[in-house]
Amino acid sequence: MQVTEQLNDGLKREIAISIPKEDLETRLSERLEEMKGRAQIKGFRPGKVPMSHLRKMYGKAAMSEIVNELITATPENVLRDRSEKSATRPDIDMTEDEAEAGEILDGKRDFDFVIKYEVMPDFEVAAYDGIKITRPVVDIEEDEVNAQVERIAESAREYSEKKGKAAKGDRVTLDFLGKVDGEAFDGGAAEDHKLVLGSGTFIPGFEDQLVGMKADETGVVKVTFPEDYQAENLAGKDAEFDVTIKMVEKPGDLEINDELAEKLGLESADRLREIVRDQLTNQYGGMTRQKVKRQLLDELDKTYSFELPEKLVEQEFGNIWTQVTRDLESADKTFEDEDTTEEEARTEYRALAERRVRLGLVMSRIGESEEIEVSEEEMQRALYAQMQQYPGQEKAIMEFYQQNPEAVATLRAPIFEDKVVDHILEKADVTDETVTKEELMKDDEDE
């Protein structure tokens, strides 16, 4: 086999491979010899089939297998011999001429092909013990815990039927049918829906118009959907709801005590408060984690600048662009509606793709240099979490990951990245800064 470097430009490589027809013939003869002892052909005793007959019957198919094996194994061998690592699966350029391909399979022509790939960029890992990170931390106030406990208690509050008109704080059971321009719309109808008046869970103005209505009373509620309503087709539209009140109930006393906790499956009100505090701590802790991680990635992005494999960037940009265009289509919007153009958006998202690829390579290199690994136990927990999302399909999910190494890699990647982030943060200069929950959440919206 002859190996010739045709291109060595930056990260790009092109390696020409030529396998003489004599080598192919040798491989074919060995393959047919192996088959000879196993072949069972009518009219011949086992192991006595003439080589010429085997070649006539199976020669082309065997040569096709040999060619495919060479295409699979050669790139890996070439990369190993050159001490190189390809950023993506190498491309193989080979003849598309049917006559030439036929001559190769007949053993009458050398098998020539070209391996094209991009090597992983080589860069030094910079020191990260001097990276300065400000970690925003929210102190959980007792008032916030109490407010959350009250909301939980409110959801468990008991109601009893009352006669007369509904007032704020009462719960009504109603049927409703919403219409825009006289036409019913998806999601605008329900039967036996329970609604606490004054809870603010419906469109502004809806609940106010139910105040004063009685059981078995019908009416029409007129409202206007907010301009920023989640359903784009309804935003800013005037609507009418045909409503029928089926029951009015008054609320019982709101009591936060051990009896309430027991209704929720807990041993005491103190335990309820403890759980609520833990939930709030985890909620804000997750936001803090995102802020810290974003700062860290920004610092790494400033530190590193090196040539990126074009194919990796193209793949990442393709993923981003597919999501962007899908979101625009589902929202029935254009780039102009977002105060940009397609060309400007492409430039912006290509820069984002380059950032993601660069940071991915940096995180990978740091992880390798620090010998950070994802354990089998961590992978099992991630797989179990995936299976929990699809009750009843656990076996299918398991088989999917067993048969798709690339899918397994998508499970491993975020775990590996978080472990690298934790490792860097252990050595970075991290300073805590107390902020309000509004400040923490506002940062989320800005990002």
Summary of the structure (lengths in Angstrom):
residues: 447
radius of gyration: 33.5
end to end distance: 54.4
largest distance: 101.7
contacts: 1161
relative contact order: 0.10
helix: 50%
strand: 20%
